[in-house]
Amino acid sequence: LMSIMELTKESVFIIPGNHDHNRTITQETLNKLFDGKNKEQYSSVIDSMTDEDISVLLGSHTNFNDAYSRIFEETDYSWDKPHFITNQDGVSVINVNTSWLDIDSSSDSDYLRIGTRFLQMELSGNESQLNQNLNIAIGHHTFGDMLPEERKRVLDQFKRRNIGIYFCGHRHKPK
């Protein structure tokens, strides 16, 4: 597609999806973290994860990393944090990794956590750039896939940072 559309590598952005990580690793890691906790405590547990736990979860995206390496002939995808911002030609692209905590793809909606504190930290750390640029966010899952409290937190952050468009996939039937 890149060749047919005559796109440069710098003008293409991709983000991992729900089939791009090793679910067994994700499930085992989250089970360990959530052990003895009730669902109301899960967001707090995610917010306080160690760098090691984050590294394990992000490192489980082996399918995505392999595809990224083949497409771009390099491995510079940022694995040290779940969400990150790239800036190019006056546009900030907010890369929202919605799949790094996805363990329940069988649900139709309202199930997904994305680690909104990490998104908030990334947005806060790039405040001046976001104030100067056109801001676009990309992620795999839709807002409807997120738990209501996650969706509200993401939308609040997007509104506060003037992020007016979010490109996503995941759904195979348009709504």
N, C-alpha and C positions, 0 to 999 in steps of 0.2 A: 504493500500500500504506500509506503514511504516513497518508493521509487516511482510508482505510477503517478502519484500526486506531486512529485518533485519536491518533497519536503526534506529539509536538513534535519540531522539528529537533534540540533539545538531547538527546533521548533516542535518537537514531539515530546509529550509527557505521558507516562504510563504509571499506573498505580496498582498495587496487588489487589487481588480479589479473593473470594472465598475458596477457590480451588488451588490457590497458589501457596498454601502453607501446609505443613504436616500437622493435621488435626490431632494426631496422637500426642505429639509433643505439646501442642497448645492445651489440650485437655488435661494431660498429666500435670503441667505446670500450674494451670488455673485450679485444678482440684487440690493441689498442695497448698496454694495460697488461700483458697476459700475454706479449707478444712476447719470445721468447728464454727464457721460463720454462717449467719443467715443472709438471705438475699438482700436485705436492707443494708448490710455491711459491705457488700461487694464493691460498691463505688469507692468507699474509703480504702479498702484493701488495694484496689487498682491504683488509686492516687498515691499510695505510699510504697509501691513496688520498688525493689532495689534495682540498680543498674544491671545486676546479673540476671534477674528475672526478665527484665525488659530485653536484654540481649538474647536470652534463650527464645523468647517469644518471637522476636524479629528475625532471629536466625533460622527459625522454622520455615521461613518463606523460600524454601529451596527451589520450588518450581518457578516462582517469579524471578529469583536471582538468575537461574539458568536462562530463562527467556530474555531477561534484560541484557545479559552478557552476549547472547547471540544477536539480538537486535542492534545493540549499540557498540558491540565489540569492545566493551569495557565493563568494569564492575564498580562504578562510582555511586551506586545507589546508597543512600544514607541509612545505615543500619543501627546507628547509635540512638535514634529516637523515633517514635512511631509517626510523628507528624513533622513536616519541615516545609520551609518556604524557599522557592527559587525565584530569582528576579532576572528578568530579561526584557530589554527594550521598553522600560516603563511599565511593565506588567509584573505583578507579584502572583505567582501560582502557589496556592496553599495546598500542599499535598497531604490529604487526610487519609491515613491508612485505617480504613474501617474494618479491615479483615484480621488484624493482628490479635483480636480477642474473640473472634467469631468461632463459636463451637456448636451453634444450633442453627444450621442452615435449613432445617426442616420447617421452621416457623415461617408463617407468612408475613408477619410484621410485629413491631413492638417487642423485640427481643435483644437487640444488639447494644453492646457497650463499646465505646471507642476510646475511652481514656481522655475525657474532655479536659481534665486538668493539664495534661501534657499539651493539648491543643492550645489551651489558654496561655500556657507558659511560652510556647513558640510564637504566638501572636503578640504577646506582650513584649517579647524580646526583639521584635521587628517592627515596633510601633511606628518609628519615623519613616521607614521604607513604605509601610502600608498607607501612611498618610499622603505620600507623594505619588503612589502608583495606582493604576487600575488593578483591582484585586479580583481574582478568580480562584475558586476552590474546586479541586477534583477529588473524588473518592469513588469507591466501588459501589457501596450500598446506598440506598435511598434514605431520605430522612424518615420515611415511614417504617423502615426496618429497625430504627433505633428505639430504645425504650423512651417513653415520653419525657422523662427527666433528662436523658441524654440529648434528645432532640431539642428541648427547650434551651439547654446550656449551649449547644452548638449554634442554634439560631441567634441567641443573645450575643454570643461572641462575634458572629458574622455581622450582625447589625451594628454592633459597637465599632467594628473595624472597617465598615463600608465594603463588605464582601457581598456583592449583589447577585452573583451567579455561582451555581454549584453544578458541575457536570458529574454524572454518575452513570452506572450501568446496573448490573445485577438482575434486574427484572427482564424476563424474556418476553413478556407480554406488556405492551404499553398501557399505562393508566392515564 
